[in-house]
Amino acid sequence: MAASTNNNLEMSASISGILNEKHCPEHLQVLKTFTSALRDEKCRDAVEEEAFSSLLKVLTRLYGELQTEDLQSPTLQLQLTAECFRAQRNSCVQSARNQKLLRELGFIDVSLKFLSVLRAMNSGSKAAVFEPLRCGIQFLGNLAVGNQLCKDDIWRLSFPDLLMELLSVDDEKVVTYTSMVLHTCIDGAKVEDLSKPQNIKLALKVMELCRTQPDLDWTVLIATQHFLKSLALVENMYSGMSHHERVTLLELLFAQLREEDAEECGIPPSVARFLATSFQKGCGAVLTLATGSASSDEVLQEALTVISLLDVLCEMTSDHKQFMFLQDHPDLLVTTVELLGQVHAIGKASKNIFSAAQNFSSFSADGDPSSHSPVISFKAHLIRLIGNLCHSNTNNQNKVRELEGIPLILDNCNIDSNNPFMSQWAIFTIRNLLEKNTQNQELVAALERRGAADYSALRELGFLVEEIDGNVLLKTVRKDS
């Protein structure tokens, strides 16, 4: 123990000595020795407060020097700064005692101010600035892990401007480490801070990074684990986003819904309702694609957003019981049935992107340009959503019948290369419309057969189809009979 104490005293004296001399390469070696020693758990636990106090004084001195205009070459100062941050970073690893000590000594405030200066430096060597930036941010990350007081202090002193600035640095590691700090510090209350109009730019920056740098796992985690759980934040982000950014948000939400073994995806009902309403408000953009009555790029991007919304709503209402309240969302079913009727009518009126096709070669790279249209599978997904909304829901089954949606869906049982699997979704939806609904069964049975039809899928779902004098009779049978 005496040897350890002596080593600490020597180390503290060496660091203090830096304060009384002009900076030189030997000082860098002193700091590297301290950094290396702090990798050992026993050494970390034995470091005296005096050593950390001396280190803070060195950091503060460097902070002042780097703001001095007559500093000809900052290279050594930047190297010393990086080493100070490395020592701080190492001291906090699995050490609640050192986290508490460094916080109480004031390291958070000085370090954040230093990071702001480093970010603003116009150095001839970007790499020389990036190194202390990276190490300083890593220190904050280690300091925050498992320590709520440190998290709160870092957030209070860096939110939102400095975090925004660091996320904008042209260095992937700086952005990654900053995202790590943001993810470590954020909680429900801080998400509410983000949702305020004056702070929304930081949330939008995170979403921009999700779109432009999808390999940054920390930003994706921030969005999926925190952003998507706040209605206020989703609403404010959505209103301030471009259509490209909205699609990114919806793709993240879709991926969250598709996660395997996740019974609860964490998306609150209020967010689901908002998305359903957004779909209803924007669905007209898809119809505009066929008429060409607006700027093609503008309409195309809006249509892509609507299509992404439809994909999310289909997924929400499929296997996630917590979203079945959407069956009763005001007019969602009505909007979907009416939209299906409109695109079906447009497709039949003339040759356009909503017209049925049997040209499967159009999916090749040199095929029909319509194969690249964003409305590919749009009709199929509308039918799927109708089927989901009608599952075990008599009111919605009746509503579709009243809207004359059953013949419409039956008319989409044919194979369509523009809508892969549409016939399967149509059969699925008819199955849900007819289940335990005598009136809908009688309607289908009374329909006059028009053209060729294949009822094998209906038989597989438990319905026996008979044709007598041109009419179709439908009977329910046991599937195992």
Order of alpha helices (4+ residues) and beta strands (2+ residues): alpha-alpha-alpha-alpha-alpha-alpha-alpha-alpha-alpha-alpha-alpha-alpha-alpha-alpha-alpha-alpha-alpha-alpha-alpha-alpha-alpha-alpha-alpha-alpha-alpha-alpha-beta-beta
